[in-house]
């Protein structure tokens, strides 16, 4: 292990614990342990924007069905009214993917009550070759 003064100097100069570790050929965890033993206070971790593509777990177009529904709800909020029948009285509203392609395209999603959502899905499955579903077909 090196001296407290040397470690503290590197850390105060702006290096992270990981960068200090790289200089000595050890991991960040080892540097953290050194700091703790020597009484060197750690800086508070900087806030990082880990939203969307900046997140290490980002799957992009490979995201699951559930993840895409969570994504659209984060982008546009929880549906409170059906854009097809106009009902706000239903108990459950869903985000429905119009083209059934499940891509991260906000314009390919619509707010529907459960009844209209089932109609859309039934129409899609009965005419799966027709990719341009018109909202008038739901009535």
VEXDREN-2710 file (C-alpha; in Angstrom, 1 decimal):
% VEXDREN-2710
k/r/px/py/pz
1/UNK/0.0/0.0/0.0
2/UNK/1.2/3.5/-0.7
3/UNK/1.2/6.6/1.6
4/UNK/-1.9/8.4/2.7
5/UNK/-0.5/11.7/1.4
6/UNK/0.1/10.2/-2.1
7/UNK/-3.4/8.6/-2.3
8/UNK/-5.1/11.7/-1.0
9/UNK/-3.2/13.9/-3.5
10/UNK/-4.3/11.9/-6.5
11/UNK/-7.9/11.8/-5.2
12/UNK/-8.0/15.5/-4.5
13/UNK/-6.6/16.2/-7.9
14/UNK/-9.8/14.8/-9.4
15/UNK/-9.0/11.2/-10.1
16/UNK/-11.7/8.7/-9.3
17/UNK/-11.1/5.7/-7.1
18/UNK/-11.1/3.5/-10.2
19/UNK/-8.5/5.7/-11.8
20/UNK/-6.3/5.7/-8.7
21/UNK/-6.6/1.9/-8.7
22/UNK/-5.5/1.7/-12.3
23/UNK/-2.3/3.6/-11.4
24/UNK/-1.5/1.0/-8.8
25/UNK/-2.8/-2.1/-10.7
26/UNK/-5.6/-2.7/-8.2
27/UNK/-9.4/-2.6/-8.3
28/UNK/-11.6/0.3/-7.1
29/UNK/-12.7/-1.9/-4.2
30/UNK/-9.1/-2.2/-3.0
31/UNK/-8.7/1.6/-3.2
32/UNK/-12.0/2.0/-1.3
33/UNK/-10.6/-0.3/1.4
34/UNK/-7.3/1.7/1.6
35/UNK/-9.2/5.0/1.9
36/UNK/-11.3/3.5/4.7
37/UNK/-8.3/2.3/6.6
38/UNK/-6.4/5.5/6.1
39/UNK/-9.4/7.7/7.0
40/UNK/-9.6/9.4/3.5
41/UNK/-13.2/10.6/3.0
42/UNK/-14.8/9.5/-0.3
43/UNK/-16.5/12.0/-2.5
44/UNK/-20.2/11.6/-3.0
45/UNK/-20.8/9.8/-6.3
46/UNK/-21.7/12.2/-9.1
47/UNK/-25.2/11.9/-10.5
48/UNK/-25.1/10.2/-13.9
49/UNK/-27.8/10.3/-16.5
50/UNK/-28.4/6.6/-17.1
51/UNK/-31.7/7.0/-19.0
52/UNK/-32.3/5.2/-22.2
53/UNK/-29.3/4.4/-24.4
54/UNK/-26.8/5.6/-21.7
55/UNK/-27.9/2.7/-19.5
56/UNK/-25.6/-0.4/-19.6
57/UNK/-28.7/-2.6/-19.6
58/UNK/-30.3/-0.9/-22.6
59/UNK/-31.6/-3.4/-25.1
60/UNK/-32.9/-1.0/-27.8
61/UNK/-35.1/-2.8/-30.3
62/UNK/-34.4/-6.1/-28.6
63/UNK/-36.4/-5.0/-25.5
64/UNK/-39.2/-7.3/-24.3
65/UNK/-42.9/-6.8/-24.8
66/UNK/-43.3/-5.8/-21.2
67/UNK/-40.3/-3.4/-21.3
68/UNK/-41.8/-1.6/-24.4
69/UNK/-45.1/-1.1/-22.6
70/UNK/-43.2/0.3/-19.6
71/UNK/-41.2/2.6/-22.0
72/UNK/-44.3/4.0/-23.6
73/UNK/-45.9/4.7/-20.3
74/UNK/-42.8/6.5/-19.1
75/UNK/-42.8/8.6/-22.3
76/UNK/-46.5/9.4/-22.5
77/UNK/-48.0/8.7/-19.1
78/UNK/-50.7/6.3/-18.0
79/UNK/-53.7/6.3/-20.4
80/UNK/-56.8/7.8/-18.8
81/UNK/-59.1/7.9/-21.8
82/UNK/-59.7/5.7/-24.8
83/UNK/-58.7/7.4/-28.1
84/UNK/-61.0/5.2/-30.0
85/UNK/-64.4/5.3/-28.2
86/UNK/-63.6/8.3/-26.1
87/UNK/-64.5/6.6/-22.8
88/UNK/-63.0/7.7/-19.6
89/UNK/-65.3/5.6/-17.5
90/UNK/-63.6/2.2/-18.1
91/UNK/-61.5/0.9/-15.2
92/UNK/-58.6/-0.3/-17.4
93/UNK/-56.8/1.6/-20.2
94/UNK/-53.8/0.2/-22.1
95/UNK/-51.2/1.4/-24.5
96/UNK/-51.8/-0.6/-27.7
97/UNK/-49.2/-1.0/-30.5
98/UNK/-51.1/-0.2/-33.7
99/UNK/-48.9/-2.0/-36.2
100/UNK/-48.0/-4.9/-33.8
101/UNK/-44.3/-4.2/-34.6
102/UNK/-43.4/-3.2/-31.1
103/UNK/-40.8/-0.6/-31.9
104/UNK/-39.8/2.5/-29.9
105/UNK/-41.9/4.7/-32.1
106/UNK/-44.4/6.9/-30.1
107/UNK/-46.6/7.4/-33.1
108/UNK/-47.2/3.6/-33.4
109/UNK/-48.9/3.5/-30.0
110/UNK/-52.5/4.5/-29.1
111/UNK/-54.4/4.7/-25.8
112/UNK/-57.3/2.3/-25.7
113/UNK/-59.8/0.9/-23.2
114/UNK/-59.5/-2.8/-22.8
115/UNK/-62.6/-3.4/-25.0
116/UNK/-61.2/-1.4/-27.9
117/UNK/-57.8/-3.0/-27.4
118/UNK/-59.2/-6.5/-27.8
119/UNK/-61.1/-5.4/-30.9
120/UNK/-57.8/-4.1/-32.4
121/UNK/-56.0/-7.3/-31.6
122/UNK/-58.8/-9.4/-32.9
123/UNK/-58.8/-7.4/-36.1
124/UNK/-55.1/-7.7/-36.5
125/UNK/-55.0/-11.4/-35.9
126/UNK/-57.9/-12.0/-38.3
127/UNK/-56.3/-9.9/-41.0
128/UNK/-52.6/-10.3/-40.1
129/UNK/-51.5/-9.6/-43.7
130/UNK/-53.1/-6.1/-43.5
131/UNK/-50.5/-3.9/-41.7
132/UNK/-52.5/-0.7/-42.2
133/UNK/-55.3/-0.9/-39.7
134/UNK/-57.6/2.0/-39.9
135/UNK/-59.3/3.2/-36.7
136/UNK/-62.7/3.1/-38.5
137/UNK/-62.4/-0.7/-38.7
138/UNK/-62.6/-0.9/-35.0
139/UNK/-66.2/0.2/-34.9
END
